[in-house]
Amino acid sequence: MASALTDKLSRLVKEMRGQARITESNVQDMLREVRMALLEADVALPVVRDFIARVKEKALGQEVLGSLKPGQALVGIVNAELSATMGAGVADINLAAQPPAVILMAGLQGAGKTTTTAKLAKHLIEKRKKKVLTVSGDVYRPAAIEQLKTVTAQAGAEWFPSTPDQKPQDIARAALDYARKHYFDVLLVDTAGRLAIDELLMQEIKDLHGLLNPVETLFVVDAMQGQDAVNTAKAFKEALPLTGIVLTKLDGDSRGGAALSVRAITGAPIKFAGVSEKIDGLEVFDADRHAQRVLG
Ligand code: GDP
């Protein structure tokens, strides 16, 4: 597959014409291009370093040095390693719990939590034939509760009312109780975000996690966040046992390097990608395809 990176590497290989064989220093030159491509895609520096070290180990084996087309061989290794790092295979939502299976949505304000909650509701109704209830614990932004109500209706799911004067913990308990009594398969819990990480937010979502015992705790992160995604991911990973990631706004023009950083930092699989503002703009994350995009 041709890409800007493949072109650059091919050019390097042409410069080696006349050499009897590809050397370790040629591989180093090629790896420098890979490093640049990842940094341009906004992958965090420590993540890039680890990644390059792993690729180097593989590339110095016969795979690259002994191949007829070393540039392409290296791109092959880089692609394979990238998609393995971002989680090869498809990881759908886990619903293996005594119903209602609770899914807790975590992330910063504006990451796309509310939108993704409704998109997931639609996905679970249509693809998994589930009866889905949503609830908002965002009592700090009154518009957030209304927003969830609107998008839940678009998804064809049921919305559990909450009001800004309630405590998020009380809302969660009431919604869980209602979901049990009315035989819902899934309860999706949207939570409050902040513009930046703060202690109160983290304590609150930890409390919610404790009392809801969710089968999935999804970290929703904006793909456009680039380098900042690392610190956000670290903070949420420390607070919560994350089970998956949803990378939103992949329809934007970012190269989506955040996927690599967030995956490396949390260790959680990237389950879905948000690809539009619309209710059906959610796709199962495809690591192979995303690897191509990151490399540009
Ligand atoms: P929250 O504060 O985390 O609940 O974020 P919202 O769900 O309110 O989303 C913030 C903004 O991002 C809204 O304008 C959404 O329409 C938009 N948004 C969310 N997901 C996507 C996506 O995948 N693509 C695009 N283009 N916009 C998105």
Residues whose N, C-alpha, C, O or C-beta is under 5 A from the ligand:
A	BS01	GDP	L108 Q109 G110 A111 G112 K113 T114 T115 T116 G193 T248 K249 L250 D251 G274 V275 S276 E277 G281
